[in-house]
Amino acid sequence: MARAGLGLGVRELAALADVSTNTITRLERGEALYPRTVEAIRSALEAAGVEFIPENGGGAGVRLKGEKHDK
């Protein structure tokens, strides 16, 4: 969901996270990955503008960070 929200393809996210496209595909299928690999992907998504939302009774989720304007 995070990748799609940013309009990133598998190759683009793989490049941002410095992992293989196969790794992104495996993550999206729900396969187990090393924690450091998951963290690299998460960091890349956060740097691109995704905010991860903790579970609050309705399940964990993601949203795009809003732009902040100085007033």
C-alpha atoms as an extended CHARMM CRD file, in Angstrom:
* protein
*
        71  EXT
         1         1  MET       CA              0.0000000000        0.0000000000        0.0000000000  PROA      1               0.0000000000
         2         2  ALA       CA              2.8150000000        2.4070000000        0.8730000000  PROA      2               0.0000000000
         3         3  ARG       CA              4.6080000000        1.8230000000       -2.4360000000  PROA      3               0.0000000000
         4         4  ALA       CA              1.4200000000        2.2870000000       -4.4430000000  PROA      4               0.0000000000
         5         5  GLY       CA              0.5110000000        5.4550000000       -2.5340000000  PROA      5               0.0000000000
         6         6  LEU       CA              3.8080000000        6.9860000000       -3.5610000000  PROA      6               0.0000000000
         7         7  GLY       CA              3.3980000000        5.8440000000       -7.1510000000  PROA      7               0.0000000000
         8         8  LEU       CA              6.6260000000        3.8440000000       -6.9720000000  PROA      8               0.0000000000
         9         9  GLY       CA              7.2820000000        0.7320000000       -8.9940000000  PROA      9               0.0000000000
        10        10  VAL       CA              9.0050000000       -2.3220000000       -7.5400000000  PROA      10              0.0000000000
        11        11  ARG       CA             12.2810000000       -1.3660000000       -9.2490000000  PROA      11              0.0000000000
        12        12  GLU       CA             12.1350000000        2.1960000000       -7.9410000000  PROA      12              0.0000000000
        13        13  LEU       CA             11.5550000000        1.1230000000       -4.3490000000  PROA      13              0.0000000000
        14        14  ALA       CA             14.2470000000       -1.5340000000       -4.6110000000  PROA      14              0.0000000000
        15        15  ALA       CA             16.7230000000        1.1200000000       -5.7670000000  PROA      15              0.0000000000
        16        16  LEU       CA             15.7440000000        3.5050000000       -2.9590000000  PROA      16              0.0000000000
        17        17  ALA       CA             16.1440000000        0.7670000000       -0.3330000000  PROA      17              0.0000000000
        18        18  ASP       CA             19.2530000000       -0.7190000000       -1.9750000000  PROA      18              0.0000000000
        19        19  VAL       CA             17.6980000000       -4.1980000000       -2.1580000000  PROA      19              0.0000000000
        20        20  SER       CA             16.7710000000       -6.4590000000       -5.0630000000  PROA      20              0.0000000000
        21        21  THR       CA             13.4040000000       -6.3160000000       -6.8140000000  PROA      21              0.0000000000
        22        22  ASN       CA             12.8910000000       -9.9170000000       -5.7100000000  PROA      22              0.0000000000
        23        23  THR       CA             13.1870000000       -8.7700000000       -2.0870000000  PROA      23              0.0000000000
        24        24  ILE       CA             10.4050000000       -6.2060000000       -2.5660000000  PROA      24              0.0000000000
        25        25  THR       CA              8.2170000000       -8.8660000000       -4.1940000000  PROA      25              0.0000000000
        26        26  ARG       CA              8.8830000000      -11.2770000000       -1.3330000000  PROA      26              0.0000000000
        27        27  LEU       CA              7.9600000000       -8.5960000000        1.2280000000  PROA      27              0.0000000000
        28        28  GLU       CA              4.7140000000       -7.8270000000       -0.5770000000  PROA      28              0.0000000000
        29        29  ARG       CA              3.8320000000      -11.5350000000       -0.6280000000  PROA      29              0.0000000000
        30        30  GLY       CA              4.2770000000      -11.6180000000        3.1420000000  PROA      30              0.0000000000
        31        31  GLU       CA              7.4100000000      -13.7540000000        3.1480000000  PROA      31              0.0000000000
        32        32  ALA       CA              9.8660000000      -13.4540000000        6.0260000000  PROA      32              0.0000000000
        33        33  LEU       CA             12.8640000000      -11.1620000000        5.5270000000  PROA      33              0.0000000000
        34        34  TYR       CA             15.7880000000      -10.2410000000        7.7220000000  PROA      34              0.0000000000
        35        35  PRO       CA             14.8610000000       -7.4230000000       10.1330000000  PROA      35              0.0000000000
        36        36  ARG       CA             17.6240000000       -5.1980000000        8.7000000000  PROA      36              0.0000000000
        37        37  THR       CA             16.1470000000       -5.6440000000        5.2170000000  PROA      37              0.0000000000
        38        38  VAL       CA             12.6630000000       -4.6910000000        6.4040000000  PROA      38              0.0000000000
        39        39  GLU       CA             14.1440000000       -1.6550000000        8.1580000000  PROA      39              0.0000000000
        40        40  ALA       CA             15.9530000000       -0.5680000000        4.9650000000  PROA      40              0.0000000000
        41        41  ILE       CA             12.6800000000       -0.7210000000        3.0220000000  PROA      41              0.0000000000
        42        42  ARG       CA             10.7610000000        1.0530000000        5.7760000000  PROA      42              0.0000000000
        43        43  SER       CA             13.3860000000        3.8070000000        5.9530000000  PROA      43              0.0000000000
        44        44  ALA       CA             13.2570000000        4.2920000000        2.1900000000  PROA      44              0.0000000000
        45        45  LEU       CA              9.4630000000        4.5710000000        2.2830000000  PROA      45              0.0000000000
        46        46  GLU       CA              9.5560000000        7.0320000000        5.1760000000  PROA      46              0.0000000000
        47        47  ALA       CA             12.1650000000        9.1590000000        3.3950000000  PROA      47              0.0000000000
        48        48  ALA       CA              9.8960000000        9.1840000000        0.3270000000  PROA      48              0.0000000000
        49        49  GLY       CA              6.9520000000       10.5010000000        2.3640000000  PROA      49              0.0000000000
        50        50  VAL       CA              5.1570000000        7.5820000000        4.0180000000  PROA      50              0.0000000000
        51        51  GLU       CA              4.1010000000        7.6430000000        7.6580000000  PROA      51              0.0000000000
        52        52  PHE       CA              3.4500000000        4.3050000000        9.3460000000  PROA      52              0.0000000000
        53        53  ILE       CA              0.4670000000        4.3200000000       11.7110000000  PROA      53              0.0000000000
        54        54  PRO       CA              0.5090000000        1.9790000000       14.7130000000  PROA      54              0.0000000000
        55        55  GLU       CA             -2.3690000000       -0.3580000000       15.4100000000  PROA      55              0.0000000000
        56        56  ASN       CA             -5.1540000000        1.4820000000       17.1920000000  PROA      56              0.0000000000
        57        57  GLY       CA             -7.9130000000       -1.0760000000       17.2700000000  PROA      57              0.0000000000
        58        58  GLY       CA             -8.4420000000       -0.9150000000       13.5320000000  PROA      58              0.0000000000
        59        59  GLY       CA             -5.1350000000       -2.4110000000       12.4440000000  PROA      59              0.0000000000
        60        60  ALA       CA             -1.8400000000       -0.8550000000       11.5050000000  PROA      60              0.0000000000
        61        61  GLY       CA             -1.6630000000        1.2720000000        8.3840000000  PROA      61              0.0000000000
        62        62  VAL       CA              0.1420000000        3.8910000000        6.3420000000  PROA      62              0.0000000000
        63        63  ARG       CA             -0.5620000000        7.3880000000        5.1190000000  PROA      63              0.0000000000
        64        64  LEU       CA              1.2920000000        9.9330000000        3.0700000000  PROA      64              0.0000000000
        65        65  LYS       CA              2.8670000000       12.7240000000        5.0810000000  PROA      65              0.0000000000
        66        66  GLY       CA              1.2090000000       16.0590000000        4.5240000000  PROA      66              0.0000000000
        67        67  GLU       CA              3.2230000000       19.0320000000        3.4040000000  PROA      67              0.0000000000
        68        68  LYS       CA              4.0440000000       21.4320000000        6.2010000000  PROA      68              0.0000000000
        69        69  HSD       CA              3.7790000000       25.1140000000        5.5050000000  PROA      69              0.0000000000
        70        70  ASP       CA              5.3470000000       27.8800000000        7.5840000000  PROA      70              0.0000000000
        71        71  LYS       CA              2.9430000000       30.6120000000        8.6800000000  PROA      71              0.0000000000
